Amino acid sequence: MADRDDGGARPEAVLAVLLILSVLLLISSSSFRVGVGGRIVPAIQRTAGGMTEWIKDGFGSLKRLRKLRESHEEALEKLGSYQGLERELVELRRENAQLRRQLGYSAGIEYTHIPAQIVASDPANLFDTITIDKGANDGVQTGMVVTAFQNGFFGLLGKVIAAGPRTAQVRPILDPDSYVAARLQEERYEGLVEGLGNDDGELLMRYVRKEAVDAIRVHDLVITSGMQSLYPEGIAIARVREVQARDYATSLELRLTPIVDVTRAEYVFVLGAGE
């Protein structure tokens, strides 16, 4: 607001100065020149000329200042655009690197598979259904197994529960209605993995033989057993988080941390034939 007020007042002051100078110049060109013997007039003319130059310089400075301000604003705008392009470039590089890893992983999968991308999920509800961008038109069928590649592992994410023409709904293994026949990779003890449906995203492996209590260790890997199940054998499910051996129970219960973090999954692979 201050710049506008100053810009409005200056022309009036300049006009007043110009009027005074005009009067003085008129006087200098009339009989006043004769009365004073021609000594004062040159001084007035020199003063008027100096003030005129000063006014011109002032207007020139204002013009240059305005151009500098415009150039500054233009430079700031370009800088913002460049920063936006840099962020986009970083994101593209990240996506390209991830896609290269996914393609390399895809080439090593033993099963027939369909690559897909997650297009909708609810991060506040870990066991809610997930939407992928491939459907019946792409060969996806109800009952197909869905996996993802994270932290160097071919991990189980869930299975297809509904397939539309272009998208499909996936139920993650975190869902309480999800059950997977599983075994410990090293110890080979078997059990049934189910989702707990809690905010921690845990799984529970039930019906593990109680004699295995001394053999099982935290971080042991649990994989699909392929026994009486639609899930192929050998897919990583989770790692042991806690071993629960209750005196009154006839079997062990293992609390597990899933290999695939649903909240970080972006790309998936749909395996095999449906039910």
RODO-791517 format. One record per residue: x, y, z of N, C-alpha, C, O in turn; residue number from 1. Coordinates in steps of 0.02 Angstrom, whole numbers, padded with zeros to 5 digits. Example, Ala and Ser with C-alpha at 12.3 -4.5 7.8 and 13.67 -1.06 7.14 Angstrom:
<atoms>
00660  -00284  00390  00615  -00225  00390  00660  -00165  00390  00712  -00166  00423  1
00642  -00112  00354  00684  -00053  00357  00645  00002  00394  00670  00057  00402  2
</atoms>
This chain:
<atoms>
00041  -00060  00000  00000  00000  00000  00043  00062  00000  00024  00114  -00028  1
00103  00058  00032  00145  00118  00036  00171  00137  -00031  00178  00197  -00045  2
00186  00088  -00075  00212  00104  -00141  00161  00142  -00183  00179  00187  -00220  3
00098  00124  -00176  00045  00158  -00214  00036  00230  -00192  00026  00274  -00233  4
00041  00241  -00124  00031  00309  -00099  00087  00354  -00124  00074  00411  -00144  5
00150  00328  -00123  00206  00369  -00145  00201  00384  -00219  00215  00440  -00241  6
00180  00335  -00258  00174  00344  -00330  00121  00395  -00347  00127  00429  -00398  7
00067  00402  -00305  00014  00450  -00318  00033  00520  -00300  00010  00568  -00331  8
00078  00529  -00249  00095  00595  -00225  00149  00628  -00267  00149  00689  -00275  9
00193  00590  -00295  00250  00618  -00330  00230  00658  -00392  00258  00713  -00401  10
00185  00637  -00435  00166  00678  -00493  00140  00747  -00474  00153  00794  -00511  11
00104  00754  -00418  00078  00819  -00398  00136  00865  -00378  00137  00924  -00395  12
00184  00836  -00341  00241  00877  -00321  00282  00898  -00382  00304  00955  -00387  13
00290  00851  -00428  00327  00867  -00489  00291  00922  -00528  00323  00967  -00555  14
00224  00918  -00532  00185  00968  -00568  00194  01037  -00536  00200  01087  -00571  15
00194  01039  -00470  00203  01103  -00435  00271  01133  -00450  00278  01193  -00462  16
00322  01089  -00450  00390  01113  -00465  00393  01139  -00536  00423  01192  -00548  17
00363  01103  -00582  00364  01124  -00652  00328  01191  -00662  00351  01234  -00700  18
00272  01201  -00627  00237  01265  -00631  00280  01323  -00606  00282  01376  -00637  19
00314  01312  -00550  00358  01364  -00522  00413  01380  -00572  00430  01438  -00583  20
00442  01326  -00601  00496  01336  -00649  00471  01374  -00710  00506  01416  -00737  21
00410  01359  -00731  00382  01394  -00789  00374  01468  -00776  00391  01510  -00817  22
00349  01482  -00715  00342  01553  -00697  00409  01588  -00696  00417  01644  -00721  23
00458  01554  -00667  00525  01583  -00663  00554  01595  -00732  00587  01645  -00745  24
00543  01547  -00777  00569  01553  -00844  00535  01610  -00882  00566  01646  -00921  25
00469  01618  -00870  00433  01673  -00901  00460  01740  -00877  00468  01788  -00915  26
00474  01741  -00812  00501  01803  -00784  00569  01818  -00814  00587  01875  -00830  27
00608  01763  -00820  00676  01773  -00846  00676  01797  -00918  00724  01828  -00940  28
00622  01783  -00955  00620  01805  -01025  00586  01873  -01034  00579  01895  -01091  29
00565  01906  -00981  00529  01970  -00985  00573  02027  -00959  00635  02023  -00960  30
00540  02079  -00936  00575  02139  -00915  00615  02128  -00851  00660  02167  -00835  31
00598  02072  -00814  00636  02059  -00753  00709  02049  -00769  00753  02065  -00728  32
00723  02022  -00831  00792  02011  -00852  00831  02077  -00852  00889  02080  -00833  33
00796  02131  -00876  00828  02196  -00881  00839  02227  -00813  00891  02258  -00801  34
00789  02219  -00768  00792  02251  -00703  00850  02226  -00661  00879  02264  -00622  35
00866  02166  -00667  00919  02139  -00623  00986  02136  -00657  01035  02111  -00629  36
00988  02162  -00718  01052  02167  -00752  01077  02101  -00779  01137  02095  -00794  37
01033  02052  -00785  01053  01989  -00816  01096  01944  -00772  01122  01894  -00796  38
01103  01962  -00706  01146  01920  -00665  01109  01862  -00632  01137  01809  -00623  39
01046  01872  -00613  01007  01820  -00577  00980  01769  -00625  00976  01710  -00608  40
00960  01791  -00685  00926  01746  -00733  00968  01685  -00750  00941  01629  -00748  41
01031  01693  -00766  01070  01632  -00782  01071  01582  -00724  01070  01521  -00735  42
01074  01608  -00662  01075  01563  -00604  01010  01524  -00599  01009  01464  -00585  43
00954  01561  -00612  00888  01527  -00610  00883  01475  -00664  00859  01420  -00653  44
00908  01494  -00724  00905  01446  -00780  00947  01384  -00765  00927  01328  -00780  45
01006  01395  -00734  01047  01337  -00717  01012  01294  -00665  01014  01233  -00669  46
00981  01326  -00616  00945  01289  -00564  00887  01250  -00594  00877  01191  -00577  47
00850  01283  -00638  00793  01249  -00671  00817  01190  -00711  00787  01136  -00710  48
00873  01201  -00748  00899  01145  -00788  00920  01087  -00744  00908  01029  -00760  49
00953  01104  -00686  00974  01050  -00641  00916  01011  -00612  00918  00950  -00606  50
00862  01048  -00594  00803  01015  -00566  00769  00971  -00618  00744  00918  -00603  51
00769  00996  -00681  00739  00956  -00735  00777  00890  -00743  00746  00837  -00751  52
00844  00894  -00742  00884  00833  -00748  00872  00787  -00689  00869  00726  -00696  53
00866  00818  -00629  00852  00778  -00569  00786  00741  -00574  00780  00683  -00555  54
00735  00777  -00601  00669  00746  -00610  00673  00689  -00660  00644  00635  -00650  55
00710  00701  -00715  00718  00648  -00766  00752  00587  -00736  00732  00530  -00748  56
00805  00600  -00696  00841  00545  -00665  00796  00506  -00617  00799  00445  -00612  57
00753  00545  -00581  00707  00512  -00534  00659  00466  -00570  00648  00409  -00550  58
00629  00492  -00624  00583  00450  -00663  00620  00390  -00693  00593  00335  -00697  59
00682  00402  -00716  00721  00347  -00743  00735  00293  -00691  00732  00233  -00706  60
00751  00315  -00629  00764  00267  -00575  00701  00226  -00559  00705  00166  -00548  61
00644  00261  -00557  00581  00225  -00544  00567  00173  -00598  00545  00118  -00583  62
00581  00192  -00660  00569  00145  -00716  00615  00085  -00710  00594  00028  -00720  63
00680  00099  -00694  00727  00043  -00687  00709  -00002  -00628  00715  -00063  -00632  64
00685  00030  -00573  00664  -00009  -00514  00606  -00054  -00531  00602  -00112  -00509  65
00558  -00026  -00570  00500  -00066  -00590  00521  -00126  -00633  00495  -00181  -00624  66
00568  -00115  -00679  00593  -00169  -00721  00629  -00222  -00680  00622  -00282  -00692  67
00669  -00198  -00631  00704  -00245  -00587  00655  -00288  -00547  00665  -00348  -00539  68
00601  -00256  -00523  00550  -00293  -00486  00517  -00345  -00530  00506  -00402  -00509  69
00500  -00325  -00591  00469  -00372  -00637  00516  -00430  -00653  00494  -00488  -00657  70
00580  -00415  -00663  00630  -00467  -00677  00636  -00514  -00618  00643  -00575  -00626  71
00635  -00486  -00557  00640  -00526  -00496  00580  -00574  -00490  00589  -00633  -00475  72
00520  -00547  -00502  00461  -00589  -00497  00461  -00644  -00551  00441  -00701  -00538  73
00485  -00626  -00610  00490  -00676  -00664  00541  -00730  -00646  00529  -00789  -00660  74
00597  -00710  -00616  00648  -00758  -00596  00621  -00805  -00542  00635  -00865  -00543  75
00582  -00778  -00494  00552  -00819  -00441  00504  -00870  -00471  00501  -00927  -00450  76
00464  -00847  -00521  00417  -00892  -00553  00453  -00949  -00589  00433  -01007  -00584  77
00507  -00932  -00625  00545  -00983  -00660  00577  -01031  -00610  00580  -01092  -00622  78
00602  -01005  -00553  00632  -01047  -00503  00582  -01097  -00476  00598  -01156  -00466  79
00520  -01074  -00464  00468  -01119  -00441  00453  -01174  -00491  00443  -01232  -00473  80
00453  -01155  -00556  00442  -01205  -00608  00498  -01256  -00610  00486  -01316  -00618  81
00561  -01232  -00604  00618  -01277  -00605  00616  -01325  -00545  00632  -01384  -00552  82
00597  -01299  -00486  00592  -01342  -00427  00539  -01396  -00437  00548  -01453  -00417  83
00482  -01376  -00468  00430  -01425  -00483  00455  -01479  -00531  00441  -01538  -00521  84
00492  -01458  -00583  00520  -01506  -00630  00570  -01552  -00596  00573  -01612  -00612  85
00609  -01525  -00550  00658  -01566  -00514  00622  -01619  -00472  00644  -01677  -00471  86
00568  -01600  -00438  00530  -01649  -00399  00501  -01703  -00443  00502  -01762  -00426  87
00475  -01683  -00501  00447  -01732  -00548  00501  -01779  -00573  00489  -01839  -00582  88
00560  -01752  -00586  00615  -01793  -00610  00636  -01844  -00558  00649  -01902  -00574  89
00640  -01823  -00495  00658  -01869  -00440  00606  -01925  -00435  00623  -01983  -00426  90
00542  -01906  -00440  00488  -01956  -00435  00492  -02005  -00494  00482  -02065  -00485  91
00505  -01979  -00554  00511  -02022  -00613  00569  -02070  -00606  00564  -02129  -00624  92
00625  -02046  -00581  00682  -02090  -00570  00666  -02144  -00520  00685  -02202  -00529  93
00631  -02125  -00466  00612  -02175  -00416  00566  -02228  -00446  00575  -02288  -00435  94
00517  -02206  -00486  00470  -02253  -00517  00506  -02297  -00567  00492  -02357  -00571  95
00552  -02268  -00606  00589  -02308  -00655  00631  -02362  -00620  00633  -02419  -00642  96
00665  -02342  -00566  00706  -02390  -00529  00662  -02446  -00501  00681  -02505  -00502  97
00604  -02427  -00475  00559  -02478  -00447  00532  -02524  -00501  00527  -02584  -00492  98
00515  -02495  -00559  00490  -02536  -00614  00544  -02583  -00639  00529  -02641  -00657  99
00607  -02560  -00642  00661  -02605  -00663  00668  -02664  -00615  00678  -02720  -00636  100
00662  -02650  -00549  00665  -02705  -00501  00606  -02752  -00510  00614  -02813  -00507  101
00547  -02724  -00522  00488  -02765  -00531  00494  -02808  -00594  00475  -02867  -00593  102
00521  -02779  -00648  00528  -02817  -00710  00579  -02874  -00701  00569  -02929  -00726  103
00633  -02859  -00666  00682  -02911  -00653  00652  -02967  -00611  00665  -03026  -00622  104
00613  -02947  -00562  00580  -02996  -00519  00529  -03036  -00559  00524  -03097  -00552  105
00491  -03001  -00603  00440  -03034  -00643  00471  -03088  -00688  00442  -03142  -00697  106
00530  -03074  -00715  00563  -03122  -00760  00583  -03185  -00722  00589  -03238  -00752  107
00593  -03179  -00656  00614  -03238  -00618  00558  -03277  -00586  00571  -03328  -00554  108
00496  -03255  -00593  00439  -03292  -00564  00426  -03356  -00602  00423  -03356  -00664  109
00420  -03410  -00566  00410  -03476  -00598  00339  -03485  -00623  00326  -03524  -00668  110
00292  -03449  -00592  00222  -03459  -00608  00199  -03411  -00664  00228  -03358  -00675  111
00146  -03433  -00699  00114  -03386  -00746  00085  -03328  -00705  00053  -03339  -00654  112
00098  -03268  -00726  00078  -03211  -00685  00057  -03151  -00728  00075  -03145  -00786  113
00018  -03108  -00696  -00007  -03047  -00729  00015  -02987  -00686  -00009  -02979  -00630  114
00060  -02945  -00711  00080  -02885  -00673  00021  -02836  -00668  -00018  -02829  -00715  115
00014  -02804  -00611  -00040  -02755  -00601  -00016  -02702  -00551  00035  -02709  -00518  116
-00055  -02649  -00549  -00039  -02594  -00503  -00099  -02582  -00457  -00157  -02585  -00479  117
-00085  -02568  -00394  -00138  -02552  -00346  -00163  -02481  -00361  -00124  -02434  -00363  118
-00228  -02474  -00371  -00256  -02408  -00388  -00302  -02381  -00334  -00322  -02323  -00336  119
-00319  -02423  -00285  -00362  -02399  -00230  -00353  -02443  -00169  -00352  -02505  -00174  120
-00346  -02412  -00111  -00342  -02448  -00048  -00357  -02398  00008  -00357  -02338  -00003  121
-00368  -02425  00067  -00383  -02383  00125  -00327  -02392  00176  -00327  -02442  00212  122
-00278  -02345  00179  -00222  -02354  00225  -00243  -02355  00298  -00205  -02379  00341  123
-00302  -02329  00314  -00326  -02330  00383  -00356  -02397  00401  -00368  -02411  00460  124
-00369  -02439  00351  -00399  -02505  00364  -00357  -02558  00327  -00367  -02571  00268  125
-00309  -02587  00363  -00259  -02630  00332  -00289  -02693  00301  -00260  -02722  00255  126
-00346  -02715  00326  -00376  -02777  00301  -00435  -02764  00254  -00473  -02810  00239  127
-00442  -02702  00232  -00494  -02686  00183  -00472  -02710  00114  -00413  -02720  00102  128
-00520  -02720  00070  -00504  -02744  00003  -00462  -02693  -00035  -00466  -02633  -00023  129
-00422  -02719  -00082  -00377  -02678  -00123  -00399  -02684  -00196  -00418  -02738  -00218  130
-00397  -02629  -00232  -00416  -02629  -00303  -00354  -02627  -00346  -00310  -02585  -00335  131
-00349  -02672  -00396  -00294  -02672  -00443  -00320  -02654  -00513  -00380  -02660  -00526  132
-00274  -02632  -00557  -00294  -02606  -00622  -00298  -02660  -00677  -00296  -02643  -00736  133
-00304  -02723  -00659  -00313  -02776  -00707  -00375  -02816  -00688  -00388  -02828  -00629  134
-00413  -02838  -00739  -00474  -02874  -00726  -00483  -02933  -00773  -00435  -02960  -00799  135
-00546  -02952  -00783  -00562  -03011  -00824  -00536  -03004  -00895  -00516  -03053  -00926  136
-00537  -02943  -00922  -00512  -02932  -00990  -00437  -02947  -00996  -00411  -02960  -01051  137
-00402  -02946  -00939  -00330  -02959  -00938  -00314  -03031  -00915  -00256  -03050  -00910  138
-00366  -03070  -00902  -00356  -03139  -00880  -00361  -03150  -00806  -00351  -03206  -00782  139
-00376  -03098  -00768  -00383  -03105  -00695  -00450  -03138  -00679  -00501  -03119  -00706  140
-00447  -03188  -00633  -00508  -03224  -00613  -00513  -03226  -00537  -00464  -03219  -00501  141
-00574  -03237  -00514  -00585  -03245  -00442  -00546  -03305  -00417  -00545  -03357  -00449  142
-00514  -03296  -00359  -00476  -03350  -00328  -00402  -03348  -00344  -00364  -03385  -00313  143
-00381  -03307  -00391  -00309  -03303  -00407  -00270  -03275  -00349  -00294  -03232  -00311  144
-00208  -03299  -00342  -00163  -03277  -00288  -00128  -03213  -00309  -00107  -03205  -00366  145
-00121  -03167  -00261  -00089  -03102  -00274  -00026  -03097  -00231  -00029  -03106  -00170  146
00030  -03081  -00263  00093  -03073  -00227  00123  -03004  -00241  00099  -02967  -00284  147
00175  -02988  -00204  00210  -02924  -00214  00283  -02935  -00199  00302  -02982  -00164  148
00325  -02890  -00225  00397  -02894  -00214  00418  -02838  -00168  00413  -02779  -00184  149
00442  -02858  -00108  00465  -02809  -00059  00526  -02836  -00022  00527  -02895  -00002  150
00575  -02794  -00013  00634  -02812  00027  00667  -02876  00004  00691  -02916  00044  151
00667  -02886  -00062  00701  -02944  -00090  00662  -03009  -00086  00689  -03062  -00101  152
00597  -03005  -00065  00557  -03066  -00058  00497  -03066  -00104  00466  -03014  -00118  153
00480  -03126  -00127  00419  -03140  -00164  00367  -03155  -00111  00361  -03212  -00088  154
00328  -03104  -00090  00285  -03110  -00032  00211  -03115  -00050  00188  -03088  -00100  155
00175  -03151  -00008  00103  -03160  -00018  00065  -03099  00006  00076  -03075  00062  156
00021  -03072  -00037  -00020  -03014  -00018  -00092  -03034  -00006  -00123  -03008  00041  157
-00121  -03078  -00047  -00191  -03098  -00038  -00216  -03138  -00097  -00178  -03171  -00132  158
-00281  -03134  -00109  -00310  -03168  -00166  -00368  -03126  -00194  -00397  -03085  -00160  159
-00383  -03138  -00258  -00437  -03102  -00292  -00504  -03130  -00270  -00516  -03190  -00272  160
-00548  -03085  -00248  -00615  -03106  -00226  -00670  -03083  -00275  -00726  -03106  -00270  161
-00653  -03038  -00321  -00701  -03016  -00372  -00662  -02985  -00429  -00613  -02948  -00419  162
-00684  -03001  -00491  -00649  -02976  -00550  -00699  -02944  -00597  -00744  -02977  -00623  163
-00691  -02879  -00609  -00730  -02844  -00659  -00693  -02845  -00725  -00639  -02875  -00730  164
-00720  -02812  -00776  -00687  -02812  -00842  -00616  -02782  -00840  -00571  -02809  -00872  165
-00607  -02728  -00803  -00543  -02692  -00805  -00508  -02687  -00737  -00450  -02668  -00734  166
-00543  -02703  -00684  -00513  -02700  -00617  -00533  -02763  -00578  -00578  -02800  -00598  167
-00499  -02773  -00522  -00515  -02830  -00479  -00506  -02810  -00406  -00467  -02765  -00390  168
-00543  -02845  -00362  -00539  -02834  -00290  -00498  -02889  -00258  -00508  -02949  -00271  169
-00451  -02869  -00216  -00406  -02916  -00183  -00418  -02914  -00108  -00419  -02860  -00077  170
-00427  -02973  -00077  -00432  -02977  -00004  -00362  -02992  00023  -00334  -03045  00007  171
-00333  -02948  00063  -00266  -02960  00090  -00267  -03015  00143  -00319  -03028  00173  172
-00210  -03046  00154  -00206  -03100  00204  -00216  -03073  00275  -00224  -03113  00321  173
-00214  -03007  00283  -00227  -02978  00349  -00299  -02983  00370  -00316  -02974  00428  174
-00343  -02996  00321  -00415  -03000  00335  -00429  -03059  00382  -00401  -03113  00372  175
-00473  -03050  00432  -00489  -03104  00478  -00520  -03165  00444  -00519  -03220  00472  176
-00548  -03157  00385  -00578  -03213  00348  -00529  -03247  00302  -00548  -03291  00263  177
-00465  -03228  00306  -00414  -03257  00263  -00377  -03313  00300  -00357  -03305  00357  178
-00369  -03371  00267  -00334  -03428  00296  -00286  -03456  00244  -00303  -03464  00185  179
-00224  -03471  00267  -00173  -03496  00221  -00137  -03555  00254  -00112  -03548  00310  180
-00135  -03612  00220  -00095  -03669  00244  -00022  -03651  00239  00002  -03630  00186  181
00016  -03659  00294  00084  -03634  00296  00130  -03682  00334  00107  -03728  00368  182
00195  -03669  00328  00245  -03706  00366  00305  -03661  00379  00317  -03613  00343  183
00343  -03677  00430  00406  -03643  00444  00458  -03668  00394  00466  -03729  00386  184
00492  -03623  00361  00537  -03642  00307  00593  -03688  00330  00607  -03738  00296  185
00624  -03674  00386  00680  -03715  00409  00657  -03775  00450  00679  -03831  00437  186
00613  -03764  00497  00594  -03818  00543  00542  -03865  00513  00534  -03922  00535  187
00506  -03841  00461  00456  -03880  00423  00394  -03897  00463  00354  -03938  00441  188
00383  -03867  00520  00321  -03876  00558  00266  -03838  00523  00276  -03783  00498  189
00207  -03868  00520  00151  -03839  00483  00099  -03809  00529  00097  -03823  00589  190
00057  -03767  00499  00002  -03736  00536  -00043  -03699  00488  -00038  -03706  00428  191
-00088  -03659  00516  -00136  -03621  00477  -00129  -03547  00495  -00136  -03528  00553  192
-00114  -03506  00445  -00105  -03434  00456  -00170  -03398  00441  -00202  -03410  00390  193
-00189  -03353  00487  -00250  -03313  00477  -00236  -03241  00496  -00191  -03226  00534  194
-00277  -03196  00468  -00271  -03126  00485  -00303  -03110  00551  -00354  -03140  00569  195
-00274  -03063  00587  -00303  -03042  00651  -00348  -02981  00644  -00388  -02967  00688  196
-00340  -02946  00589  -00382  -02887  00578  -00370  -02831  00627  -00415  -02791  00641  197
-00308  -02827  00653  -00293  -02773  00700  -00252  -02718  00666  -00228  -02726  00610  198
-00244  -02662  00701  -00209  -02605  00672  -00135  -02617  00664  -00102  -02580  00626  199
-00107  -02667  00698  -00036  -02682  00692  -00020  -02724  00630  00038  -02735  00614  200
-00072  -02748  00596  -00062  -02788  00536  -00029  -02855  00549  00011  -02878  00509  201
-00046  -02886  00606  -00015  -02949  00624  -00053  -03009  00594  -00111  -03004  00574  202
-00018  -03065  00591  -00047  -03128  00572  -00038  -03177  00631  00004  -03166  00674  203
-00078  -03230  00631  -00074  -03281  00683  -00070  -03350  00650  -00111  -03367  00608  204
-00020  -03389  00670  -00013  -03457  00645  -00034  -03505  00701  -00003  -03507  00754  205
-00087  -03542  00688  -00116  -03588  00738  -00097  -03660  00721  -00073  -03677  00667  206
-00109  -03703  00772  -00104  -03776  00765  -00033  -03799  00749  -00023  -03849  00715  207
00017  -03763  00774  00086  -03785  00767  00101  -03834  00824  00084  -03821  00882  208
00132  -03890  00808  00144  -03942  00858  00185  -03914  00917  00233  -03877  00907  209
00164  -03933  00977  00193  -03903  01037  00266  -03923  01046  00304  -03887  01078  210
00285  -03979  01020  00355  -04002  01027  00403  -03957  00989  00464  -03962  00998  211
00377  -03912  00947  00420  -03868  00909  00442  -03806  00948  00478  -03764  00921  212
00420  -03800  01010  00431  -03739  01048  00506  -03722  01055  00524  -03664  01054  213
00549  -03772  01062  00620  -03759  01071  00657  -03749  01005  00713  -03725  01004  214
00625  -03766  00950  00657  -03760  00884  00643  -03694  00850  00683  -03670  00810  215
00586  -03664  00865  00565  -03604  00830  00597  -03542  00861  00600  -03535  00922  216
00621  -03498  00819  00653  -03437  00841  00618  -03376  00810  00587  -03380  00757  217
00623  -03320  00846  00598  -03256  00819  00634  -03241  00753  00695  -03251  00748  218
00597  -03216  00704  00621  -03200  00636  00623  -03260  00590  00641  -03252  00531  219
00607  -03320  00614  00603  -03377  00568  00551  -03363  00514  00500  -03330  00527  220
00564  -03386  00453  00521  -03372  00396  00465  -03423  00390  00477  -03483  00396  221
00405  -03398  00379  00346  -03441  00368  00326  -03435  00294  00321  -03380  00267  222
00316  -03492  00261  00299  -03494  00190  00235  -03534  00179  00213  -03570  00223  223
00207  -03528  00120  00148  -03569  00102  00170  -03642  00094  00223  -03656  00067  224
00127  -03687  00119  00143  -03759  00115  00116  -03791  00052  00141  -03843  00030  225
00065  -03760  00022  00034  -03789  -00038  -00011  -03848  -00022  -00039  -03878  -00068  226
-00020  -03865  00042  -00061  -03922  00062  -00135  -03902  00064  -00154  -03857  00101  227
-00177  -03936  00023  -00249  -03925  00022  -00264  -03850  00019  -00306  -03825  00057  228
-00231  -03815  -00025  -00239  -03742  -00028  -00231  -03719  -00099  -00197  -03751  -00139  229
-00263  -03662  -00115  -00255  -03634  -00182  -00189  -03596  -00188  -00169  -03576  -00243  230
-00154  -03585  -00131  -00091  -03548  -00133  -00034  -03594  -00153  -00026  -03647  -00122  231
00005  -03576  -00204  00063  -03618  -00223  00113  -03625  -00166  00115  -03583  -00121  232
00151  -03677  -00168  00200  -03691  -00116  00260  -03644  -00120  00282  -03626  -00175  233
00287  -03625  -00061  00350  -03590  -00058  00348  -03514  -00061  00400  -03482  -00065  234
00288  -03484  -00059  00284  -03410  -00059  00292  -03384  00012  00259  -03408  00058  235
00336  -03337  00021  00348  -03308  00088  00286  -03273  00114  00253  -03235  00077  236
00269  -03286  00176  00209  -03256  00207  00229  -03204  00260  00208  -03147  00258  237
00270  -03226  00307  00285  -03184  00365  00346  -03209  00402  00373  -03262  00386  238
00366  -03172  00452  00419  -03193  00498  00390  -03198  00569  00345  -03160  00588  239
00417  -03244  00607  00393  -03255  00676  00410  -03194  00719  00466  -03170  00721  240
00359  -03170  00752  00368  -03113  00796  00367  -03134  00870  00403  -03106  00911  241
00326  -03184  00885  00320  -03207  00954  00294  -03279  00954  00250  -03297  00914  242
00321  -03320  00999  00298  -03389  01008  00257  -03392  01072  00280  -03373  01126  243
00195  -03415  01066  00150  -03420  01124  00138  -03494  01139  00108  -03530  01100  244
00162  -03515  01198  00154  -03585  01220  00117  -03586  01286  00148  -03578  01339  245
00053  -03595  01284  00012  -03596  01344  00008  -03667  01373  00004  -03715  01335  246
00011  -03672  01439  00012  -03738  01472  -00051  -03778  01455  -00047  -03839  01445  247
-00107  -03746  01451  -00170  -03781  01441  -00184  -03796  01367  -00229  -03835  01351  248
-00144  -03766  01321  -00156  -03775  01249  -00120  -03837  01224  -00067  -03855  01249  249
-00149  -03869  01173  -00119  -03929  01144  -00072  -03913  01086  -00039  -03957  01060  250
-00070  -03849  01065  -00027  -03828  01009  00000  -03758  01022  -00023  -03723  01066  251
00048  -03739  00981  00077  -03672  00986  00039  -03622  00943  00007  -03641  00894  252
00044  -03560  00962  00020  -03505  00920  00078  -03457  00908  00112  -03437  00955  253
00088  -03440  00845  00143  -03395  00827  00115  -03330  00801  00076  -03329  00754  254
00136  -03276  00832  00118  -03210  00805  00169  -03192  00752  00229  -03200  00762  255
00145  -03167  00694  00187  -03157  00636  00184  -03085  00611  00134  -03050  00618  256
00239  -03063  00581  00242  -02999  00546  00244  -03013  00471  00291  -03046  00448  257
00195  -02990  00432  00193  -03005  00360  00255  -02981  00323  00285  -02930  00341  258
00275  -03019  00272  00330  -02998  00229  00311  -02937  00189  00351  -02891  00181  259
00250  -02936  00163  00226  -02879  00122  00189  -02829  00166  00139  -02846  00198  260
00214  -02769  00168  00180  -02714  00202  00128  -02686  00155  00145  -02653  00105  261
00065  -02698  00169  00010  -02678  00125  00011  -02602  00113  -00006  -02580  00058  262
00030  -02564  00163  00028  -02491  00156  00081  -02465  00108  00076  -02409  00085  263
00132  -02506  00093  00186  -02484  00049  00183  -02518  -00020  00221  -02501  -00065  264
00138  -02565  -00028  00133  -02601  -00091  00105  -02556  -00146  00056  -02520  -00135  265
00135  -02558  -00205  00112  -02520  -00263  00099  -02565  -00323  00050  -02557  -00359  266
00144  -02612  -00335  00139  -02658  -00391  00131  -02730  -00365  00162  -02748  -00316  267
00090  -02769  -00400  00077  -02838  -00379  00082  -02885  -00440  00085  -02863  -00497  268
00082  -02950  -00426  00082  -03002  -00477  00028  -03052  -00460  00027  -03081  -00406  269
-00018  -03061  -00508  -00074  -03108  -00498  -00051  -03175  -00528  -00032  -03179  -00586  270
-00054  -03228  -00488  -00026  -03293  -00507  -00080  -03343  -00525  -00136  -03341  -00500  271
-00062  -03389  -00569  -00098  -03451  -00580  -00169  -03444  -00605  -00190  -03391  -00626  272
-00206  -03499  -00601  -00276  -03504  -00624  -00322  -03498  -00565  -00305  -03516  -00509  273
-00381  -03472  -00578  -00430  -03462  -00526  -00466  -03525  -00507  -00455  -03579  -00536  274
-00511  -03518  -00458  -00549  -03575  -00434  -00601  -03595  -00486  -00639  -03642  -00476  275
</atoms>
